[in-house]
Amino acid sequence: MQRAELILDVYRQRGSRGLPVEGVYRQLFNPDLYLRAYGRIYRNDGAMTPGVTGETVDGMSRAKIDAIIADLRAERYRWAPVRRVEIPKRNGKMRPLGIPTWQDKLLQEVVRSLLDAYYEPQFSDSSHGFRPGRGCHSALTAIAKTWAGTKWIIEGDIKGCFDNIDRNVLLPILRESIPDNRFLRLVDQLLQAGYVKDWKRHPTFSDTPQGGIVSPILSNIYLDRLDRFVEQTLIPEYTRGTNRSPNPAYVSKRYEARRHSRNGRVEEAVTCRKEMRRLPSRDPNDPGYRRLRYVRYADDFLLGFIGPKEEAEEIKVRLARFLRETLKLELSAEKTLVSHATKQGARFLGYEVVSQQCDTKMHLVQRAGDPKPYRKRAINSVIALRLPADVVERRCSLYMRGGKPIHRAELEEDSDFSIVAAYQSEYRGYVEFYALAQNIGWLNKLRWVMEVSLLKTLAGKYRTRVAEMSRRYRAVALTEDGPRSCLEVRVEREGKAPLVARFGGLLLRRKKTAVLVDRMLTRRQPERSELLQRLLANRCEICKSAEDVQVHHVRKLADLEVKGRGEVAAWKRKMASRRRKTLVLCRECHATVHAGRPTRQPVPE
């Protein structure tokens, strides 16, 4: 049995060289790939969410892996239809979410790992969604750093992208690099597995449902054709010239100011220089200068264009035609807009992207090697990432009613530590996501609303006043910029450092280097996780039996309920002491645990 990392490394090398890979289906017979997949996804919250069969990660064993491989060898493996649920979107519509069975999740993770290893080196640098080492922040940072001078922004949104991926387009794309009919047939069966909604099965013919583990990589492979069209066709056609030509009006004013200065007419020279500041130094309508830039995150993409609006509209039409004729997708008419970068800006990944303009102020600039600094309009046409005002209001409304902050009754049964930690976790998420925003200070309003809501929640728990809770938990947190006021709860522990939950104390300062990635990329050969080592040991951790070993999972340690004076089951005590949500058991002990009966013998302490 070859190591999984060795196989994936070979696929990465072939992908980076653009060479096809054969025999991909045979790699699905390797148990080490399944163990690696299990180690990656068993911690996910969705691992305990049942699909149409009710199966979850609980009860995972080597026997299940062997059964999947046996079905694949005989080519009798069939994907179960996903359980479809609908979650509300911000615009009032519903987003379909597919929940596969645990067995299908495991096989999808194996397929995803093989496809990701091969295609990742080939993807465009302009693609940032569902890729290792990339994310929302990397896409936004690329825009802020390289889109200076952008005049028009083309917002692109593909209508129902995941739900409309055409298998008759996707499969030929895969076949170009993976000439393996058995593997392609397996992917084709996945796309046609159907879904169950309201206890009724529905067929699907063009769908990579959101929620499926393999759906993101398949959508990236599909939309890579869009990336290639933009980078290899549109950008070369709409990019020309090295520098803009000087603006004649600006040059004329500059010569006039110099003439007035030489003749001693100081007031006239100052007036000319003021007028110069209101004019661009380069010709904004230079017909010999064009630039087109592109960034995509999942099915949302943005193009920045320097040139006339007519050409920007033409680019939008060509994009819509390519998507419709080549990829069988449609652009959303209500979300695909051509906006002026300075006057309107664009929305992308929750941020507002605008081009800055200030024609009245000059900034002192000094380049390396220059003896003296000089004045320059340093922010003109520089891209700014801003936190939209309606986003702040919408987030604040989650903690308000009738225009005032409210308490959260659903948290009053929790401990003070848990309540403060919950509020801080939510607030920290907002701060970290909008760390690139130049106006991140607007989150001060959200902090105040959440702090009042937190104090009201604590006051409701103890049936006291907000001021009393503020006096009890008010503290000072040390930050990079000195002390900051916050709310703090400490839980003292004998012989250990105290547990500390703190709300506030976060600096609302823009971070130019902030990066929020989807997942970290690692090329080194990782050590096996502790769980995999315990599973491969093939021994029940209660009775020491080696027959039909499985893994018992719980959603969270709090479900064990080991506190209090009552008698606690030995298996619960063992999991709590290890602080692990898993326990390796034989089939008989596993059934005993689920039935709530005493185990066969006590667990040695």
N, C-alpha and C positions, 0 to 999 in steps of 0.2 A: 504494500500500500504506500503510494507516494504521499509525501507531506503536502497539505493543501497550499501552503505558502510557496512551495517550489512550483506547483502547477500554475498558480496565479502569476508568479514572476515570469514564467515562460510566456504566458499570454500577454503580459505587459510589454515584454521585449518585442514580440511579434506585432503587437498593436503599434508601438512606437515606430517600427520600420514599415508599417503598412502592408504586412504580409498576411494572407488569409490563414485561418485556423481550421483544421479538420478534426473529426473525431470528438467534437464537443459533447455529444450524447454519451460517449463512453466515460467521460469524466464524471458523469452523474452516478456512476457505480462506486465512487470512492467514498468510503465512510468518513474519512477525515474532513472532507468538505462539509458534511452534515454536522459533525461535531463542532467545527468552526462556526457554522451558521447558527447552531443552537447556542453557542457561547456568546454570539453577538445579539440575539434577539430575545433571549429568555427574560431579560430585565425589562423589556418594553411593557408599558401598561396594557397594550393590546394583546400581549401573550396570554392573559387570563380572560380575554373577551371571546366568547364562543362564536363560531360561525353557524352554518345551517345544521351541523351535526352535534353541536354541544361540546365538541372536543376542545380542550385548551392545553396549555403547556404542562399542566398538572398530570403526572403519570408518564412523563417522557422517559424513554428507555432505549437501549441499543437495539432491542427487538423491533421497535417502530422504525428505526433507520433501516434495518435489514429488510423489513417488509416493503418499504418504499423502493429500495434498490431492486428487490426481487420483482416487483411490478414493473419497474422500468426496464429491466432486462428482458422480460417477456412482452414488453410494449403493451401492457394492459393497464397502465396507470391512467386514471381519468380524474381531471380536475373537478372538484365539487363546485356548484354554483355559489357565488358569494351572497352573504346576507346583506341586503341593501338597506341602509338607514339614510335619512335626510337630515342635514343640519342647516340651521338658518344662516343666510348670508346677510351682509350689512344692508343690502338694498331691498330686503324683504323676501327675496326669492330663496329657494332651497338648493343646497348643494348635495348631490348624491354621494354617499360614501359606502364603499364595498368592504365587507369584513370576511376574509377567507377563513377556512378551517385551519386548525393548527398544522395539520399535515401539509396542506398546500402552502402555508406560510414558510415552513421549513424548506420545502423544495424551491419555492420562489427565491428565498435568500441565497440558495446555492446557485441558481440560474443567474441571479443578480450579480453575485460576486464574480462569476466567469465573464459575463458581459461587461461589467464595470472595469475589470482588469484589462480587457482587450480594447475597449473603445475609449477609455479615459484619456490615453495619450494622444488620441486622434481628434478629440473635441476642440472646438475653437476657444481661444482665450476670451472671446466676447461672451461666452456662455458661463453663467454663474450658479444656476439652480441645480440642486441635488448633486453637487459634485464635491469631492473631498478637498478640504482646504479653501473652499469658496463659500459664499453665502450672500445675504443681502448687503452686508457692509462692503464686501469686496466689489460688488457691482456699483454701489454708490460712490465708493472711493475712486474707481476708474473714471466715472463721469466727472467728479470734482477735479481730478488731476489733469485730464486730457481734453476736456471739451471747451476750453476757453475760446471765446469768440463766437460761440454758437448763436445763430440768429433765430432759427426755427427748430422746434422740437416736435417730432412725430411720435405720438403715443400709439403703441400697438397692443391690442388685446384680442386673442383668438377666442372665438365663440365656442364654448364647450370643448376645449381642446382634448382633454382626456377622454371625453365621451364620444369623440368623432374621429379618432385615429383609425384610418382605413387599413385593414389587414392586407388588402391587395396592393397597398403601397409599402407597408412596413415589411412584409415578408420578402419581397424582392430586394429591399435595402439590406436586410440581414443576409440574404443569400449571396450578395456580392462578396462578402468577407467570410461567411460561414457556410461553405458548401456541404452541409450535413442535413440530409432530408429528415432523419429521425428527430433531430433537435428542432428543426423548423416546424415539423408536424406537432411536436409537443407545445411549442409557442402558439401555433395556430389553434390548437385545442383549448389553450388557456384563454385566448381572445374570444372564443365562442362558448365558454362554459356557462354563460347566462348568470342570472341573479334571481334571488328569492325576495319578494316584497309582499307583505301582508299574506304570508303563507301560500303565495302563488308563484310558480316559476315562470320567468320571462326569458326569452332567448336574447342573445347579443351577437352581433356580427361585426361591429366596429367599435371596440371599447377597450381601454385599459383603465379599469375603475380606480378612482382615487381611494386610497386605503390599501391597495395591493402593494406588496414589497417590491415587485419587479416593475411596477408601472412607471416610476420616475426614470429609470434607465432606458426603458423602451421609448418614452416620450422624448428624451434627450437624443436618442439615436434618430428618431423621426424628425425632430426639429433641427437636427444638425444640417439637414438639407437647406433649411431656411438660412442658417448661419453662412453656409457656403455660397448661397445665391447672393446674399448681401455683400460678403467680403470679396468674392471673386468676380461679381458682375456689377452690382450697383456702386460700390465704393470706388473702383477704378474709373467708372464712367463719370461719376460726380465729384471727382477730386482732381484738381489741376492747379498749376501755379505754385510757386515757392513762397512768395510774399505778396501782400497787397500793394498796389501802387499808391504813392502819396496822394492825399486828398488835396485837390487844387485850391479849394477855399482855405484850408488850413495853411498851406504853403504861402498863399498870398498874404494872409494875416500875419504870418511870422515875418515875412520880408518887410511888411508895413511897420510892424513893431520895432524892428531893427533900424529902419530909416528914421523913425521918430526918435529913437534913443540917440542915434548919431547926431541928430540936429538939436538935441537938448529939449525936445518936447516930451517931458516925462509923463505928464498926465495922459497924453494921447497914446504913449507906449503902453501904459498900464491898462488903458481901456482896450487896446488891441489884444493884450495878453489875456484879459478876462474873456474876450470873445473867442479866443483860441481854445480856451478850456471847454467851451460849449460845442466845439467841433471835433469830430474824430480826426486823428492825425493821418489815418489811412482811409482810402476810398472804400466805404462799406458796400458800394455797388460795382466794384471792380469786376468786369465780365470775365477776366482771365484768372480769377481766383475762386475756387470752390473747395469745400471740405464736407465729408460725410462720415459720421462716426456712429457706432452701433454697440448696444449692450442688450443682452437678453437674460432674464431670470424666469425659468420655467416657461409658461405661455405668455408672459408679459415682456414686451421689448420696447426699447426707446432708441430713436435715431436723432442725432443732432446734425443740423445742416447749416452751412454757411453759404448763402446764395439767395436768389429770389424765391418768393412764396410759390410762384407758378411751378418751379422745379420741385419744391417740397411736395406740392400736391401731386405732381407727376410720380414722385417716388412712392407715395402712398398708394396710388392706383396700381403701380407695377407690383408692389408687395401683395396687394389684394388679389391680383390676377395670378401671381405665382402660387400663392397659397391655395387658391381655388382650383387651378388647372393641374398643378403638380402634386400637392399634398392633400387635396380634397378637403380643405379647411376654409372657414369663413372668418373674416375679420369682423369684430363687433362694431357695428356702425356707430353706436352711442358712446363707445369708449375709445375708438381710434380717431384721434384729433391731430390737427396741425396747429400748434400754438406758438405765439411770439415769445421767444425766450425771456425777454425783458419785461414785457407788459403783462403776460399771462402766466408763463411758466407751465410746468407739467407735474402731474402726480405720478410717482413711481415708488413702489415698495413702501408706501406710507409716508414718504417724504415729499416735499415740494421742491422741485428743481427749477431754479431761476438763474438768469444771467444778470449780474449786478451792473448798475450804471450810476455813476456819480460824476457829473461834469463840472462841479464847482470846487471841489476840494483837491488839493495836491498833497502827495505823501512823499516824505523824505526817503530816498532809496540810495543804498550804497552797495555797489557790486564789489566782489573780491578783486583786489588789485587797483581799484580806482582810488586816487588820492583824496577826492572830495565827494561827498554825497550830492545827489541831484534830486530835483522834484519831479514826480511822475504821478499820473493818474493810475494808481496801482490796482484798483479794484474793477476798473471798467472791463466789462465782458468776461469777468471771472465767474465761474459757476459757483452758486451758493446752494447748500442743502439746508432746507428750513423745515421746522416743525409746524405743520398746518394748524391754524387756530381752531378749526372745527374738531381736530383730533383731540386737543386738550379739553374742549368742552364735552366731547363725547365720553372721554375717559372719566372726567369729573362727574358726569351724570350717573355713572355706575354706582357712586357712593352718595348720591343726593336724591332728595325728593321734595318737591315744592320749593326748589331753590335753596335748600339747606342740607348740610351733611346729615346723614342718618346713621343709626346703629345697625349692626348686622346681627339679627337675632339668631341666625343659624350657627354663629360662632360662640355664643355665650356659654355653651356647655363645655367648651375646650378650656385648657389651662391658659393662664396669662401668657406663658412662654409661647404657646402655639398660636395664640391670637396675634401677638406682636410679630412673630416670625412670618405668619401668613401675609400680613399687611406689607411687611418689608420685602418679602419675596415678590409680590405684585409690583410694588413701587420700583424695586431694583430692576425688574424686567423692562419697565417703561424707560427708565434712565439709561440703561445699557443699550436698548434698541435705538434710541434717539441721541446717542452719544456723538454722532457726526453733525448734528444740527447746530447751526450757528446761533440760533435763538433758543437753545436748550433751557435757558433760564425761565422760559414760560412754564416749565414744569413746576415752578414754585407754587403756582395756584393749585395744581394737582396734589402736591405734598401737603399743603394746608388742608385741603378738603379731606384727604385720606387720614391725616392726623386727627382732625376733629371727629371723623367717623370712628377711628380707632378708640379715642377716649370715650366716646358715647357708648361704644360696645362694651368697654371695660366697666363703665359706670352702670350700664344696664345689668351687667352680670352681678355686681355687688350692691345694686340698688342704692347708689350714692350719686354724688355730683361729679360733673366733668372736672371741675377745678381740683377736687380731691384726688382724682386719678392722675391729673397732670402733676401735682405736687409729689405724689408717691413715686412716679416712674420717670420724672424729668432727670436727665443726665447730660453729660458733656462727652462727645466723642472727639478724639484727636484725629485730624486729617492732615493732608499735605499742606493745606493753607491755614493750619491752626485749629483751635477747638471749635466744634460746632454743636449746637443744642440738638438733643434727640430724646426719644423715649426708650428706656432700657429696662429689661427684666433679667434678673440673675437667679439662677438655680444653683445653690451651693451643693457640692458633692464631697463626701468624706474621702480624703486621700486623693482627690482629683481636682483639676481646674474646674471652676464653675462654668455652667452653660449660660451663654449670653445671647439674648435676642434683642435686637435694636431696630427701632424705626427712625429713619432719617440719618443724618450724618454723611450723606452722599454729596459729593461736589457736583454742582450743575455747571460743568465747564466742558466746552467742546473738545473732543479728542480727535485730532487729525489722523491718528494711527489706529483708531478703534477698528477691530475686525471681528465680525460675528460670523462664524463659519458653520456649515451644516454638520460636518464631522471632520475629525483630524485625519490626515493622510499619513500612513506609516509604511515604510518599505522594509523595515527590519523584521526579522522572524520573531513573532511574539511568543512568549511562554504560554503554555496552556493555562486556562483559568482554573481556579481552585475547584469549581463545580465539575469541570470536565475531568479533572484528575480523580475526584471522588466517584464520578460515574464510571470511569474506566477501571477503577479499583474493583468494581463488580461485587460489592459487599454491602449488605443491609447495615445501616448505622444503628439499628436497634437490636436485632437478633443475630447479626453477623452472618446471615444466610447469603449464599451466592446464587440463588435461584430467582430468575426473572426480576432483576433489579430495575426499579423505576425511580423517578424523582418527584417528590411531593413539593408543590409550590403553594405559597400564600401570596395574596396581593400586597400586604404590608405587615410589618411586625406588630403593629398595633392590634391586628386581628387576633393575635395569640392570646391576649387577655391573661397575662401571667402575674399581674399585680393583685394584691389583696391577700386575705388570710385563708381563702378556700384552697382546697386541694387542686394542684395543677398537674396535668398530664406530663409524663416524663419527656415525651417527644416535644412538647411545647417548651418545656424548660430548656431542653437541649438547643432548640433553634434560637431561643431568646438569649441564651448565654453566648452563643456564637455570633449573634446579630446577623443571621443569614435567613433569607426567605425560602431556602430550599433544604430538603432533607432526603437523603438517598435511602430508599426502603425496598424491601422485597414486596411482591404482590400481596401476600397475606397481611403483612404489617400495614401496607398502604390502605387496603380495604378496611382494616381495623380502625385506622386513624379516621377515615371518612365516616365510619359508622359510629364513632364516638365511644368505642369500647376500649378497655384497658389493653395495652400492648402485651405481647407474650412474656416479656421479661423487662425489668427496669433497666433504664439506660445508666451505665456506670458514670459516675461523676468524675 
